[in-house]
């Protein structure tokens, strides 16, 4: 079982001084998550290293989240961490200009392309009806044709989603 000493042995306190905070980042040298945060087994589970650094310093975990003032995921300096919600973290990110809003087919979860979204809107404008009539197309048919749900089609048609595609 890992100890607090094992944890601190994996923290390099000789990081570069943060230009705004005027103190060095303490860099985690152990295992990292895919997002670059330190990951360490302590007790019966794994924890993010910056949360453990807070725990070892203040005797409790940051609640609900431990957010980085320095914007450096492997940093474990407790002076660079603040307690906050995911919303607080998002506001902090936005205020610092780090918010990147990926839209349209560039988003990692997208199924459709911008071209397909345009086609859906064209088909609906020309042939769309909510009640089945000969020669018409329903949102359910568009959903089946494009491999998405009917709600997705409805949100595309009403410009709730894919607003960037005209």
C-alpha positions in Angstrom: 0.0 0.0 0.0 1.3 3.4 -1.0 2.0 6.0 1.7 2.0 9.8 1.9 5.8 9.7 1.6 5.5 7.5 -1.6 3.2 10.2 -3.0 5.5 13.2 -2.2 8.5 11.2 -3.6 6.8 11.5 -7.0 6.4 15.3 -6.9 9.1 17.5 -8.3 8.9 20.8 -6.4 11.5 22.4 -8.6 9.2 23.3 -11.4 9.2 26.6 -13.2 7.7 29.6 -11.3 4.2 30.4 -12.6 4.3 34.0 -14.0 1.1 35.1 -12.3 1.1 33.1 -9.1 4.8 33.7 -8.5 5.4 30.3 -7.0 6.6 27.1 -8.8 4.4 24.4 -10.1 5.1 21.1 -8.3 5.1 18.6 -11.1 3.7 15.1 -10.7 6.3 12.6 -12.1 4.2 9.4 -11.7 1.4 7.9 -13.7 -0.8 10.3 -15.7 -4.4 10.1 -16.9 -5.1 10.6 -20.6 -5.8 14.3 -19.8 -2.4 14.8 -18.2 -3.5 14.7 -14.5 -1.4 12.8 -12.0 -3.0 9.5 -10.8 -2.0 7.8 -7.6 -3.2 4.8 -5.7 -3.8 5.6 -2.0 -6.0 3.7 0.3 -8.4 1.4 -1.6 -8.6 3.6 -4.7 -6.8 5.8 -7.2 -7.0 9.6 -6.8 -6.0 12.6 -8.9 -2.6 13.7 -7.6 -3.6 17.3 -7.1 -6.5 16.3 -5.0 -4.2 14.1 -2.9 -1.8 17.0 -2.5 -4.6 19.1 -1.1 -5.7 16.2 1.1 -2.2 15.7 2.6 -1.8 19.5 3.1 -5.3 20.4 4.5 -6.6 17.1 5.9 -9.5 16.8 3.5 -10.2 16.5 -0.2 -11.2 19.6 -2.1 -14.9 19.6 -2.5 -16.5 19.2 -4.8 -13.5 19.6 -7.2 -9.9 20.7 -7.0 -9.3 23.3 -9.7 -6.0 24.5 -11.0 -5.2 28.3 -10.8 -2.1 27.6 -12.9 -3.9 25.6 -15.6 -1.2 22.9 -15.4 -2.8 19.5 -15.0 0.3 17.7 -13.5 0.8 20.5 -10.9 0.4 19.3 -7.3 1.2 22.6 -5.5 -1.7 23.1 -3.0 -1.2 26.9 -3.4 -2.2 26.5 -7.1 -5.4 24.5 -6.3 -8.7 25.9 -5.3 -12.0 24.3 -4.3 -14.8 24.8 -6.7 -17.5 23.2 -8.8 -17.2 22.1 -12.4 -19.1 25.3 -13.2 -16.5 27.3 -11.3 -13.7 25.5 -13.2 -15.5 26.3 -16.5 -15.9 30.0 -15.6 -12.2 30.1 -14.7 -11.2 28.5 -18.0 -13.4 30.9 -19.9 -12.0 34.0 -18.1 -8.5 32.9 -18.9 -9.4 32.4 -22.6 -8.8 28.7 -22.5 -12.4 27.8 -23.5 -12.4 26.1 -26.9 -15.9 25.5 -28.3 -15.7 22.8 -31.0 -18.7 22.9 -33.2 -20.2 21.1 -36.2 -18.5 18.0 -37.6 -15.2 18.9 -35.7 -16.8 17.8 -32.4 -15.5 14.4 -31.3 -19.0 13.0 -30.7 -20.5 13.9 -34.0 -22.1 11.3 -36.3 -23.1 13.6 -39.1 -21.1 15.8 -41.4 -21.9 19.4 -42.2 -22.9 18.3 -45.7 -25.4 15.8 -44.3 -26.9 18.4 -42.0 -27.4 20.7 -45.0 -29.0 17.8 -46.9 -31.4 17.1 -44.0 -32.5 20.7 -43.9 -32.9 20.8 -47.7 -35.0 17.5 -47.7 -37.1 18.7 -44.9 -37.7 22.2 -46.5 -38.7 20.5 -49.8 -40.5 17.3 -48.7 -41.0 17.4 -44.9 -44.3 16.8 -43.2 -45.3 15.7 -39.8 -48.2 13.6 -41.1 -47.3 11.0 -43.8 -48.4 12.2 -47.3 -47.5 10.6 -50.6 -44.1 12.0 -51.8 -43.3 13.4 -48.4 -40.7 12.5 -45.8 -41.1 12.4 -42.0 -38.5 13.1 -39.3 -38.5 9.5 -38.5 -37.6 8.5 -42.0 -34.7 11.1 -42.1 -33.5 9.7 -38.8 -33.4 6.2 -40.2 -31.8 7.4 -43.4 -29.0 9.3 -41.6 -28.5 6.9 -38.7 -29.5 9.2 -35.9 -32.5 9.7 -33.6 -35.6 11.6 -34.5 -34.9 14.2 -31.8 -31.5 14.9 -33.5 -33.3 15.5 -36.8 -35.9 17.7 -35.1 -33.1 19.8 -33.4 -31.3 20.1 -36.7 -34.5 21.3 -38.5 -35.3 23.8 -35.8 -31.6 25.0 -35.7 -31.4 24.0 -32.0 -28.2 22.1 -32.9 -25.8 22.6 -35.7 -26.4 26.4 -35.8 -23.1 26.9 -37.5 -24.3 25.0 -40.6 -26.5 27.3 -42.7 
